[in-house]
Amino acid sequence: MKIAVVRFPGSNCDADAYAAAEAAGAEASYVWHRSTDLGGADVVVLPGGFCYGDYLRPGAIARFSPVMRAVAAHAAAGRPVLGICNGFQVLCEAQLLPGALARNGGLSFVCRTVTLRVESDATPFTARYQVGQQLRMPVAHGDGRYVADERTLDRLEREDRVIFRYAGGNPNGAMRDIAGITNEGRNVVGLMPHPERAAEPLLGSSDGAAMFALAAVAAGV
């Protein structure tokens, strides 16, 4: 199984995602944002960071990178895509996921460990979790407040597409405590917390490791 970790100018969690993918038994590789193909990858990860310095809006420039055409085609073919933090922002800007990530409600950068509740196990990346299970993962963002119009929010809820919710405290004011969502096809997943930074006990939590181990399931191997 091959996992491609896309690197944009300003990505800073790419090495963490690469390490988590390799620890899960995958063959990981980096793909530069100017590339027009994904090197035969089964799974694509858009990592955290501050692509293009978060100018304009986080992800607003990265959505025009040549590699995003390949990512969109990969997603349209039903292949798995995972966007973490800045990667989630890029997926929303590219309209591969609905809604947007706005400035934190407290207008401050938040960097701490939070508790998440698993809301849906109906994606390849959450299939080995249990609905209602609580996970510990870190967040590190200034623009992590998930927002959408009420119609979109209602549709996400109705279609079981909210996959993670903040529990025991909302760090950024996200609407309906949403921490992660999926697309209609359930193959594109975005979340603000960092599973790659919670992939082994030495990091304080290994709750995120299953998301990378599940890449094998997502790829159908």
C-alpha positions in Angstrom: 0.0 0.0 0.0 1.3 3.4 -0.9 0.5 6.6 1.0 1.4 10.0 -0.6 2.0 12.9 1.7 1.5 16.1 -0.2 4.0 18.9 0.6 3.1 22.5 0.1 5.3 25.5 0.9 4.7 25.9 4.6 3.7 22.3 5.4 5.2 21.4 8.8 3.5 18.2 9.8 4.5 16.3 6.7 7.3 14.4 8.4 4.9 13.4 11.2 2.3 12.1 8.8 5.0 10.2 6.8 6.3 8.6 10.0 2.8 7.6 11.1 2.1 6.1 7.7 5.3 4.1 7.8 4.6 2.9 11.4 1.3 1.6 10.1 3.1 -0.6 7.6 2.6 1.6 4.5 5.0 2.6 1.8 5.1 6.4 2.3 6.3 9.0 -0.2 6.3 12.8 -0.5 4.6 14.5 -3.4 5.5 18.1 -4.1 2.6 20.5 -4.7 3.8 21.3 -8.2 3.5 17.6 -9.2 0.7 16.7 -11.6 0.4 13.1 -10.4 0.4 11.2 -7.1 2.9 8.5 -8.0 0.5 5.7 -8.0 -0.6 6.3 -4.4 -3.5 4.4 -2.9 -4.1 7.0 -0.2 -3.4 10.7 -0.1 -2.7 12.7 3.0 -2.8 16.5 3.1 -0.8 17.3 6.3 -0.9 20.2 8.7 1.1 23.4 8.6 0.7 26.8 7.1 0.7 26.4 3.4 1.7 29.6 1.7 1.9 31.2 5.1 -1.9 31.1 5.3 -2.1 34.3 3.2 -5.6 35.4 2.2 -7.1 32.4 4.1 -5.7 29.1 5.1 -5.7 26.8 2.0 -7.0 29.5 -0.3 -3.8 29.6 -2.4 -2.9 25.9 -2.1 -6.2 24.9 -3.7 -4.7 26.2 -7.0 -1.5 24.0 -6.8 -1.2 21.6 -9.7 -1.3 18.6 -7.4 -4.8 19.5 -6.3 -6.2 18.5 -9.7 -4.7 15.0 -9.1 -6.1 15.0 -5.6 -9.6 15.9 -6.9 -9.4 13.1 -9.5 -8.3 10.7 -6.9 -11.2 11.6 -4.7 -13.7 11.5 -7.6 -12.6 8.0 -8.3 -13.6 7.0 -4.7 -10.0 6.7 -3.5 -9.2 7.8 0.1 -8.0 11.3 1.0 -7.2 12.5 4.5 -6.8 16.2 5.3 -5.4 17.1 8.7 -5.6 20.6 10.1 -4.3 22.8 7.3 -5.1 19.8 5.0 -8.7 20.1 6.1 -8.7 23.8 5.3 -7.3 23.0 1.8 -10.0 20.4 1.2 -12.7 22.9 2.1 -11.2 25.6 0.0 -11.0 23.1 -2.9 -14.7 22.2 -2.3 -13.9 18.6 -1.8 -15.6 19.0 1.6 -18.4 21.5 2.5 -18.1 24.5 4.8 -15.0 26.4 5.9 -12.6 26.9 8.7 -12.7 30.4 10.2 -10.7 32.2 12.9 -10.9 30.7 16.3 -13.7 32.1 18.4 -11.3 33.4 21.0 -9.1 35.0 18.3 -6.1 33.1 19.8 -3.9 30.3 18.5 -4.8 27.1 20.4 -2.2 24.4 21.0 -3.2 21.7 23.5 -4.6 18.2 23.7 -8.4 17.9 23.4 -10.9 15.1 23.7 -12.9 13.9 20.7 -16.0 11.8 20.5 -16.3 9.4 17.5 -19.6 10.2 15.9 -19.5 7.9 12.9 -17.6 4.7 12.1 -18.9 4.7 8.6 -15.7 5.9 6.9 -12.6 3.8 6.1 -10.6 6.0 8.5 -12.9 5.5 11.4 -14.1 2.0 10.9 -12.0 0.5 13.7 -13.2 3.1 16.2 -16.5 2.7 18.0 -19.3 5.4 17.9 -19.2 7.2 21.2 -15.5 6.3 21.8 -13.4 9.2 23.2 -10.0 9.9 21.8 -7.2 12.2 22.9 -5.4 14.2 20.2 -3.6 17.6 20.1 -4.8 20.6 18.2 -2.6 23.5 16.9 -4.4 26.1 14.9 -5.6 29.7 14.7 -8.3 29.1 12.1 -10.0 25.9 13.2 -13.6 27.0 13.8 -15.7 24.9 11.5 -18.6 26.9 10.0 -21.3 26.2 7.5 -24.9 27.4 6.8 -27.6 25.7 8.8 -28.8 23.7 5.8 -25.4 22.2 5.3 -25.0 21.5 8.9 -28.4 19.7 9.0 -27.5 17.7 6.0 -24.2 16.6 7.5 -26.0 15.5 10.6 -28.8 13.7 8.7 -26.3 11.9 6.5 -24.1 10.8 9.4 -21.2 12.8 7.9 -20.0 14.4 11.2 -17.3 11.9 12.2 -15.7 13.7 15.2 -17.0 16.2 17.7 -15.2 18.0 20.5 -16.1 16.6 23.9 -15.6 18.2 27.2 -14.7 21.6 25.8 -14.7 23.2 22.3 -11.3 24.8 21.7 -12.2 27.0 18.8 -16.0 27.7 18.8 -16.7 25.3 15.9 -20.4 25.1 15.1 -22.1 22.1 16.7 -18.7 21.2 18.2 -17.7 19.7 14.8 -14.0 18.5 14.7 -14.1 16.4 11.5 -16.4 15.6 8.6 -16.6 13.4 5.5 -17.9 13.8 2.0 -20.9 12.2 0.4 -18.8 9.3 -0.8 -17.2 8.9 2.6 -13.7 8.5 1.1 -12.6 12.1 1.8 -12.1 12.9 5.5 -11.0 16.2 7.1 -10.3 16.9 10.8 -8.6 19.7 12.7 -7.0 17.6 15.5 -3.7 15.8 14.6 -3.8 12.0 14.6 -0.2 11.9 13.4 0.8 13.6 16.6 -1.1 11.0 18.6 0.3 7.9 16.9 2.4 6.3 19.6 2.5 6.3 23.5 5.7 8.3 23.6 3.7 11.2 22.2 1.2 11.1 25.0 -1.5 9.2 23.1 -1.7 6.5 20.4 -5.4 7.2 19.7 -4.6 8.5 16.2 -2.6 5.5 15.0 -5.7 3.6 13.8 -6.5 6.3 11.2 -3.3 5.4 9.4 -3.6 1.7 9.9 -7.0 2.0 8.4 -5.5 3.4 5.2 -5.1 -0.3 4.2 -8.8 -0.8 4.6 -9.5 2.5 2.7 -7.3 1.4 -0.2 -9.1 -2.0 -0.3 -5.9 -4.0 0.5 
